[in-house]
């Protein structure tokens, strides 16, 4: 009986490597590319199977720039998309960073309140509670946006650096979901704003 007790844990231990090794090996084989925006000081690393979209595509996806409503500024010249990345699988996942010029330094709590109130003017939208998050040397707030008119929920992270606000928004598609979650978490973890 003691042999069975030892054999079962060893068997479970070795079986667990069948699931762990491919994930670890898959992560080490992915090459990373660095995105840098000298105007905003944003840098982050992203996997080679994610691609930066063209400005024309961003404009088409976000619609008329006059429709970007960030909550504080109604002037479209003050809210700018910085980058939109999509995985090559085009499964519905996305990673977007927007920048907004503020008239003066605004506390993150106030900026978040204004942004959330702006989103809630759409009756199809619901928001989760705010969660604190630290990215590099900045503190921000994170929440999930869901809509009855969109099958994908989006997570938004709001950050404020002096008179500049940043919105990091991402969605996770249905294909390769766990890989896309790891990719997005890696991008968020590497994000720096200097």
C-alpha positions in Angstrom: 0.0 0.0 0.0 2.8 2.4 0.7 4.1 2.0 -2.9 0.7 3.1 -4.2 0.8 6.2 -2.1 4.2 7.1 -3.4 3.5 6.2 -7.0 0.3 8.3 -7.3 1.9 11.6 -6.2 4.9 11.0 -8.4 2.6 10.2 -11.3 0.6 13.4 -10.7 3.8 15.4 -10.4 5.1 14.1 -13.8 1.7 14.6 -15.4 1.6 18.2 -14.3 4.8 18.8 -16.4 2.9 17.9 -19.5 0.8 21.0 -19.0 3.4 23.3 -17.5 6.3 22.7 -20.0 4.5 23.8 -23.2 3.4 27.0 -21.5 6.8 27.9 -20.3 8.5 26.9 -23.6 5.9 28.8 -25.6 6.7 31.9 -23.6 10.5 31.7 -24.0 10.2 31.3 -27.8 8.2 34.5 -28.3 10.3 37.4 -29.4 9.4 40.9 -28.0 9.3 44.2 -29.9 9.5 47.5 -28.1 6.9 50.2 -28.8 8.1 53.8 -28.1 6.3 57.1 -28.4 8.8 59.9 -27.9 6.0 62.5 -27.7 4.3 60.9 -24.6 7.2 58.9 -23.2 5.2 55.7 -23.5 7.2 52.5 -23.9 6.2 48.8 -23.6 7.2 45.4 -25.0 4.8 43.3 -27.1 5.0 39.8 -28.6 6.0 39.5 -32.2 2.6 38.0 -33.1 0.9 41.3 -32.1 1.0 44.1 -34.7 0.8 47.9 -34.5 -2.1 49.0 -36.7 -1.9 51.8 -39.2 -3.2 55.3 -38.3 -5.9 54.9 -41.0 -7.1 51.7 -39.3 -7.2 53.4 -35.9 -9.1 56.3 -37.4 -11.6 53.9 -39.0 -12.0 51.8 -35.8 -12.4 54.8 -33.5 -14.6 56.5 -35.9 -14.7 60.3 -36.3 -12.1 61.8 -34.0 -14.8 64.3 -33.0 -16.6 61.4 -31.3 -13.8 60.6 -28.8 -15.3 61.6 -25.5 -12.9 61.0 -22.6 -15.0 62.6 -19.9 -13.1 65.7 -19.1 -12.4 67.3 -22.5 -15.0 67.6 -25.2 -12.4 69.0 -27.7 -11.2 66.1 -29.9 -7.7 67.8 -30.4 -7.1 67.1 -26.7 -7.7 63.3 -26.8 -5.3 61.3 -29.1 -5.0 57.6 -29.8 -1.3 56.6 -29.2 -1.3 53.0 -30.4 -3.6 50.1 -31.2 -2.3 46.6 -31.4 -4.0 43.5 -32.6 -2.9 39.9 -32.6 -2.3 38.2 -36.0 -5.1 35.8 -35.2 -7.6 38.8 -35.4 -9.7 37.0 -32.8 -11.3 40.2 -31.2 -8.4 40.9 -28.8 -7.0 44.4 -28.8 -4.6 46.7 -26.8 -5.1 50.4 -27.1 -3.6 53.5 -25.4 -5.1 56.9 -25.6 -3.7 60.2 -24.3 -5.6 63.2 -23.1 -4.2 66.6 -22.4 -5.7 68.0 -19.2 -6.1 71.7 -18.5 -4.1 71.3 -15.2 -3.1 68.3 -13.0 -6.2 66.4 -11.9 -6.2 63.6 -9.3 -6.7 60.1 -10.6 -9.8 59.7 -8.6 -11.4 62.8 -10.1 -10.4 61.8 -13.7 -11.8 58.3 -13.1 -15.1 59.7 -11.8 -15.4 62.0 -14.9 -14.5 59.2 -17.3 -16.9 56.7 -15.7 -19.7 59.2 -15.7 -19.1 59.9 -19.4 -19.3 56.1 -20.2 -22.4 55.7 -18.1 -24.4 58.1 -20.3 -24.7 55.0 -22.6 -27.5 52.9 -21.1 -26.1 49.7 -22.5 -22.9 50.1 -20.5 -22.1 48.7 -17.0 -18.9 49.2 -15.1 -17.2 47.1 -12.4 -15.7 48.7 -9.3 -12.4 50.5 -9.5 -9.3 48.5 -8.5 -6.0 50.2 -7.7 -3.1 49.3 -10.0 0.5 50.4 -10.2 2.3 50.6 -13.5 6.0 51.6 -13.3 6.1 54.6 -11.0 2.5 55.5 -11.5 -0.7 54.6 -9.6 -3.9 54.2 -11.5 -7.4 52.7 -11.4 -8.7 49.8 -13.4 -12.2 48.7 -14.1 -14.1 46.5 -16.6 -16.6 47.9 -19.2 -19.3 45.7 -20.5 -22.1 46.5 -22.9 -25.2 44.7 -24.0 -24.4 45.8 -27.5 -20.9 44.2 -27.7 -19.9 40.6 -27.0 -16.5 41.6 -25.7 -15.9 43.3 -22.4 -13.0 45.8 -22.2 -10.7 46.5 -19.3 -9.6 50.1 -18.9 -6.7 51.4 -16.8 -6.6 55.1 -16.2 -3.4 56.9 -15.3 -2.6 60.6 -14.7 0.9 62.1 -15.0 0.7 65.8 -14.2 -1.5 67.3 -17.0 -1.6 64.2 -19.1 -4.1 61.3 -18.7 -3.7 57.9 -20.3 -6.3 55.3 -20.9 -5.1 51.8 -21.5 -7.9 49.6 -22.9 -7.8 46.0 -23.8 -10.2 43.2 -24.8 -9.6 39.5 -24.9 -11.0 37.5 -27.9 -12.3 34.0 -27.9 -9.4 32.2 -29.7 -6.2 31.5 -27.8 -7.8 33.3 -24.8 -5.2 32.2 -22.2 -2.3 33.2 -24.5 -3.8 36.6 -25.2 -4.3 37.2 -21.5 -0.7 36.4 -20.9 0.4 38.6 -23.8 -1.8 41.5 -22.6 -0.6 41.2 -19.0 3.0 41.2 -20.2 2.4 44.4 -22.2 0.8 46.1 -19.2 3.6 44.9 -16.9 6.2 46.3 -19.2 4.4 49.7 -19.7 6.3 52.8 -18.7 5.5 56.4 -19.1 8.5 58.7 -18.6 
